Amino acid sequence: MNGPEPLAFRTHSADETRTLASSLARCCGPGDVVLLVGDLGAGKTTFAQGFAAGLGITEPVASPTFTLVREYPVPPGGARSSVEPVLVLQHADVYRLDHLAEIVDLGLGELVEDGGVALVEWGDVAAPVLGPGALSVRLVAEGHDDDLGQRTVTVTATDGSWPERWSVLRSVLGHPWAPS
């Protein structure tokens, strides 16, 4: 692996997963792509809800499974970035797509060029066509009772600007979720 050591955290409820995601969102800037990886029911949409809240988005966030991409404008002053404000959240779900060409046709890379951040559910499928620099967030449900909401959340970066921001990300995400 070329990037920094992955960061692993444990959340104990859906609300904790949303709070962790909200914290991560505040570390993102325009042009960032976050790949959400995990099995069905792992908490990808729950994570997306928290991420959107971290950007200041107050409207309900639902899985874009059938629409493929949902766009959420970030209210003025909603997201803080050290460089530029995030203007829009692009929330994509590529679960139903069969070919990488279909993912290319969505134009996610172009959508984030105008001040946007993209969250891509089933991001491991899309990674080959989204180019370098994406942040990967793997969610794994713990135990057999999904209602408990316990998750292991592993954040990985291999290139792009994330390695430069790793110490800030580790600091922001390091509390209160104990590394697993």
N, C-alpha and C positions, 0 to 999 in steps of 0.2 A: 504494500500500500504506500502511496506517495504522500498522503496527508497526515494530519495529526492523529493521535490515538483517539478512537471513538469514545464518545461520552455516553454512559449508560445511567438511566434513572429508573426509579420505580414509583409509579403513582398508585394510589389505593382507591380511587374513585374516578368517575367520569369528570367530576368537577376539578379534581387535581390534574387530570390530563388536560382539561381546558386551560387551567391556570399555567401549566408548564408551556403549553402552546402559545398562550398570550405573551409570556415572557420571551419566548423565542422570536415572536413576531416583531417585538421592539428592537431586535438586533438586525432585522432585515432592512434592506434598502431597495431602491428602484433597480429592476433588472434581475433580482434574485429569483431563483427557481428552487422550490422545496419539493422533493419527491417523497410522497407518503407511501410506505410499503408495509404490508401486513395482510394476513388472511381476512376473509369475510368476518365481520364482527370484531375486528382487532381494535377499532376505535379511530379509524382514519377521519370519518366525518366529525366525530366528537373533537378530535384534534383541530380540524378545520374551523369548527365553531369557536374554539378558544383563540386560534390564530387571528380570525377576523375580529374578535373582540379586542385583541391586543392592538389592532390597527385603528380601533375606534369605531368599527362598523357595528351598528346596533340592530340592523334588520336580521331576521332569521336566516340562518345558513343551513341549507339542505344539500344532500348529496346530488351532484349533477349527473347521476348515472344515465338518465335518458336524454338530457339536454347536452351532455358532454362538457360544456363549459358554462359556468355562471360568472357574471361580472358584478362585483360589488364596489361601487365608488367609496373611497375613503373620505370621510368628512374633513374639511379644513381643520388643521391642528390635530387630526386623529392619530397620525403616525409620526413618530420622531425618528429621524435618521441623521447620522452625523454628516451626511453629504447632502441629500435632497429628500423632500417629503415623498412618501409613497402616495400615489394618486388613486390607484385602483388595485383590487385583489382579483386575480383570475383564478377561479377554482375549477379544475378540470377533473374528470373521471374517465380514464381510458379503458375501463374494464371490458366494455362491449366492443372495442375495436379489435379487428382481427389481424391487421397488417400495420407495420411501422409507417407505411406511406400514409395511412389514415391519420396517424398522429402528426406527421409532418403537415398534412393539410389543415390541421387545427391552427397552425401558426402560433403556438404558444410562445416561441422565442421572440417573435415580432410583437406580440401583445404586451410583453413586459418592457419593451424598449421605450415606451412612452410613459415612464414613471410607475410601472406596475410591478407587482410581485405575483408569481404563480405558485399555486399549490396544486400538485398533480397526484391524485389518488391512483394507486397501482403504478406508481412512478417507476418501479424497477422495469416495467415493460417499456416505458417511454424513454428511459435513460439513454439508450443508444442514439436517439435522434435529437435529443435536446442539447447536446453538446456538453463541453466541460463546464465545471463550475457550480453544478447543482449541489445542494445540501440534501442528504438522505436522512429521513426519519423513519425508523422501523419500529412498528408497534406490535407487541406480542401480548395477547391475553394470557393471564396467569391462572392456573387452576382450571377446574371444570365448571365452576359456577360463574357464568359471564355477568350475572347481576352484581357481583362484587366490584366489578370495574377495575380490578388490579391489572396494571400493565407494566411491562418493561419497555421503556422508550430508549432506543439507541440512536444517537445522532452521529453521522459520519460525513466527512468532507475529504475529497481527494485532491482537489485543485481549485482553481479560481481564486477568489478573494477570501474564502472562508478560513484557510490556514492563518492568514494575517489577523483575522478577527477571533481566532479560537480562544484566546485567553479571556476576552470579554464575554464570549458566549458561555464558556465554562463558569465564569463568575456569576453571570446572570442566572444560569440554570442550576447552579450548584446547591441552592438552598430553596426550599426545604426538602427537596427530594434526595434522599441518600443514594449515592451510587450503589448499584446492585452488584 
